[in-house]
Amino acid sequence: MRPIEFKAQNVNGVWVCGNFSILKKKIGNVDAGSYISNSAGAPFAYKVRPETVSQFTGLTDENGKKIFEGDIVKVTGDEDCEFTSIVEYFGEGDYPAFDMTAPEDYYFESNKFSEILMSSSYELEVIGNIHENPELMGEAE
């Protein structure tokens, strides 16, 4: 079972990881908003920008870096196979799933993301994310 973890940019633009919560109304002196707990967990949490919240896929790239939804990855394989793609979440309920789009010239039989990661023929490297590196998104389409 994969660990459930989220990352997001706090209101100062610094990335934080941990458990994700949404407060719909003010509780004591804590304002309503989106929060991610710090690495030590409760009782402290960072207020985050909700549009930057990304879920951990449970997988790491070739350098051991955790892969989150919204990450832009470079895929390198045999025979001049190289492209970039965005990791996207499309699961529902208890069945989260992640995928990425490969260019039409590359054929993958099933879920491209898991197939690429499980294959010894491909290397995957996180090169950025959609929030900090939008210029890479053109390469990933």
C-alpha positions as a Markdown table, in Angstrom:
| # | Residue | x | y | z |
|---|---|---|---|---|
| 1 | Met | 0.0 | 0.0 | 0.0 |
| 2 | Arg | 1.4 | 3.4 | -0.9 |
| 3 | Pro | 1.8 | 6.1 | 1.7 |
| 4 | Ile | -0.8 | 8.9 | 1.4 |
| 5 | Glu | 1.2 | 12.1 | 1.2 |
| 6 | Phe | 0.6 | 15.5 | -0.3 |
| 7 | Lys | 2.8 | 18.5 | -1.2 |
| 8 | Ala | 1.8 | 22.1 | -1.9 |
| 9 | Gln | 3.3 | 25.6 | -1.8 |
| 10 | Asn | 2.7 | 27.4 | 1.5 |
| 11 | Val | 1.5 | 31.1 | 1.3 |
| 12 | Asn | 5.2 | 32.1 | 1.1 |
| 13 | Gly | 5.9 | 29.9 | -1.9 |
| 14 | Val | 7.9 | 27.2 | 0.0 |
| 15 | Trp | 7.0 | 23.6 | -0.8 |
| 16 | Val | 5.8 | 21.5 | 2.2 |
| 17 | Cys | 4.8 | 17.8 | 2.5 |
| 18 | Gly | 2.5 | 15.9 | 4.8 |
| 19 | Asn | -1.2 | 15.3 | 5.5 |
| 20 | Phe | -3.7 | 17.6 | 3.7 |
| 21 | Ser | -6.7 | 19.1 | 5.4 |
| 22 | Ile | -9.3 | 21.7 | 4.5 |
| 23 | Leu | -10.9 | 23.8 | 7.2 |
| 24 | Lys | -14.3 | 25.1 | 6.0 |
| 25 | Lys | -14.7 | 27.6 | 8.8 |
| 26 | Lys | -12.5 | 29.3 | 11.3 |
| 27 | Ile | -11.7 | 27.2 | 14.4 |
| 28 | Gly | -10.3 | 29.3 | 17.3 |
| 29 | Asn | -7.5 | 31.4 | 15.8 |
| 30 | Val | -7.0 | 29.1 | 12.8 |
| 31 | Asp | -8.6 | 30.6 | 9.6 |
| 32 | Ala | -10.5 | 28.6 | 7.1 |
| 33 | Gly | -8.4 | 27.3 | 4.3 |
| 34 | Ser | -6.2 | 24.5 | 3.0 |
| 35 | Tyr | -3.4 | 23.1 | 5.2 |
| 36 | Ile | -0.6 | 20.6 | 5.1 |
| 37 | Ser | 0.9 | 19.3 | 8.4 |
| 38 | Asn | 4.6 | 19.7 | 8.9 |
| 39 | Ser | 6.9 | 16.7 | 8.9 |
| 40 | Ala | 6.4 | 16.3 | 12.6 |
| 41 | Gly | 2.7 | 16.3 | 12.2 |
| 42 | Ala | 0.2 | 17.8 | 14.6 |
| 43 | Pro | -0.3 | 20.3 | 16.1 |
| 44 | Phe | 1.3 | 22.5 | 13.5 |
| 45 | Ala | 0.3 | 22.9 | 9.8 |
| 46 | Tyr | 1.2 | 25.2 | 7.0 |
| 47 | Lys | -1.5 | 27.2 | 5.2 |
| 48 | Val | -1.1 | 26.3 | 1.5 |
| 49 | Arg | -2.2 | 27.6 | -1.8 |
| 50 | Pro | -5.0 | 25.1 | -2.8 |
| 51 | Glu | -4.2 | 25.2 | -6.5 |
| 52 | Thr | -0.7 | 23.7 | -5.8 |
| 53 | Val | -1.9 | 20.7 | -3.8 |
| 54 | Ser | -0.4 | 17.5 | -5.4 |
| 55 | Gln | -0.8 | 13.8 | -4.3 |
| 56 | Phe | 2.2 | 11.5 | -4.0 |
| 57 | Thr | 2.0 | 8.6 | -6.5 |
| 58 | Gly | 3.9 | 6.2 | -4.2 |
| 59 | Leu | 6.7 | 6.0 | -6.7 |
| 60 | Thr | 10.1 | 7.6 | -7.1 |
| 61 | Asp | 12.2 | 8.5 | -10.2 |
| 62 | Glu | 15.6 | 7.2 | -11.2 |
| 63 | Asn | 17.2 | 9.5 | -8.6 |
| 64 | Gly | 15.0 | 8.5 | -5.7 |
| 65 | Lys | 12.9 | 11.7 | -5.9 |
| 66 | Lys | 9.2 | 11.2 | -5.0 |
| 67 | Ile | 6.8 | 11.6 | -8.0 |
| 68 | Phe | 3.7 | 13.7 | -7.3 |
| 69 | Glu | 0.8 | 14.6 | -9.5 |
| 70 | Gly | 1.6 | 17.7 | -11.5 |
| 71 | Asp | 5.2 | 16.8 | -11.9 |
| 72 | Ile | 6.8 | 17.1 | -15.3 |
| 73 | Val | 8.9 | 14.0 | -16.1 |
| 74 | Lys | 11.4 | 13.2 | -18.7 |
| 75 | Val | 11.2 | 9.6 | -20.0 |
| 76 | Thr | 14.2 | 8.1 | -21.7 |
| 77 | Gly | 14.3 | 4.6 | -23.2 |
| 78 | Asp | 15.9 | 2.4 | -25.7 |
| 79 | Glu | 16.3 | 3.3 | -29.4 |
| 80 | Asp | 16.1 | 7.1 | -29.1 |
| 81 | Cys | 12.9 | 7.1 | -27.0 |
| 82 | Glu | 12.8 | 10.4 | -25.2 |
| 83 | Phe | 9.8 | 12.6 | -24.3 |
| 84 | Thr | 8.4 | 14.7 | -21.4 |
| 85 | Ser | 5.0 | 14.4 | -19.9 |
| 86 | Ile | 2.9 | 15.6 | -17.0 |
| 87 | Val | 1.8 | 13.1 | -14.3 |
| 88 | Glu | -1.9 | 13.4 | -13.8 |
| 89 | Tyr | -4.4 | 11.9 | -11.2 |
| 90 | Phe | -7.5 | 10.3 | -12.6 |
| 91 | Gly | -8.6 | 7.8 | -9.9 |
| 92 | Glu | -11.8 | 7.9 | -7.9 |
| 93 | Gly | -12.6 | 6.9 | -4.3 |
| 94 | Asp | -10.5 | 4.1 | -2.9 |
| 95 | Tyr | -8.7 | 3.5 | -6.3 |
| 96 | Pro | -6.4 | 6.4 | -7.0 |
| 97 | Ala | -4.6 | 6.1 | -10.3 |
| 98 | Phe | -2.0 | 8.2 | -12.0 |
| 99 | Asp | -1.1 | 8.4 | -15.7 |
| 100 | Met | 0.9 | 10.4 | -18.2 |
| 101 | Thr | 0.5 | 10.9 | -21.9 |
| 102 | Ala | 3.1 | 9.5 | -24.3 |
| 103 | Pro | 3.5 | 10.9 | -27.8 |
| 104 | Glu | 1.6 | 9.0 | -30.5 |
| 105 | Asp | 4.9 | 7.5 | -31.8 |
| 106 | Tyr | 5.4 | 5.5 | -28.6 |
| 107 | Tyr | 3.2 | 2.5 | -28.0 |
| 108 | Phe | 2.4 | 1.3 | -24.5 |
| 109 | Glu | -0.2 | -1.5 | -23.9 |
| 110 | Ser | -1.8 | -0.4 | -20.7 |
| 111 | Asn | -1.4 | 2.3 | -18.1 |
| 112 | Lys | 1.6 | 4.2 | -19.5 |
| 113 | Phe | 2.8 | 5.6 | -16.2 |
| 114 | Ser | 3.0 | 2.2 | -14.4 |
| 115 | Glu | 4.2 | 0.4 | -17.5 |
| 116 | Ile | 7.1 | 2.8 | -18.0 |
| 117 | Leu | 8.1 | 2.7 | -14.3 |
| 118 | Met | 7.9 | -1.1 | -14.2 |
| 119 | Ser | 10.0 | -1.6 | -17.3 |
| 120 | Ser | 13.8 | -1.8 | -17.1 |
| 121 | Ser | 13.9 | -0.3 | -20.6 |
| 122 | Tyr | 12.9 | 3.2 | -19.5 |
| 123 | Glu | 14.2 | 5.8 | -17.0 |
| 124 | Leu | 12.0 | 8.5 | -15.6 |
| 125 | Glu | 13.3 | 11.7 | -14.1 |
| 126 | Val | 11.3 | 14.5 | -12.4 |
| 127 | Ile | 12.5 | 17.7 | -14.2 |
| 128 | Gly | 9.9 | 20.2 | -12.7 |
| 129 | Asn | 6.3 | 20.7 | -12.0 |
| 130 | Ile | 3.4 | 22.6 | -13.6 |
| 131 | His | 3.4 | 25.3 | -10.9 |
| 132 | Glu | 7.1 | 26.3 | -10.9 |
| 133 | Asn | 8.1 | 25.4 | -14.5 |
| 134 | Pro | 5.2 | 26.1 | -16.8 |
| 135 | Glu | 7.7 | 26.6 | -19.6 |
| 136 | Leu | 8.3 | 22.9 | -19.6 |
| 137 | Met | 4.6 | 22.1 | -20.2 |
| 138 | Gly | 5.0 | 22.9 | -23.9 |
| 139 | Glu | 7.6 | 20.1 | -24.2 |
| 140 | Ala | 5.3 | 17.8 | -22.2 |
| 141 | Glu | 2.3 | 18.1 | -24.6 |
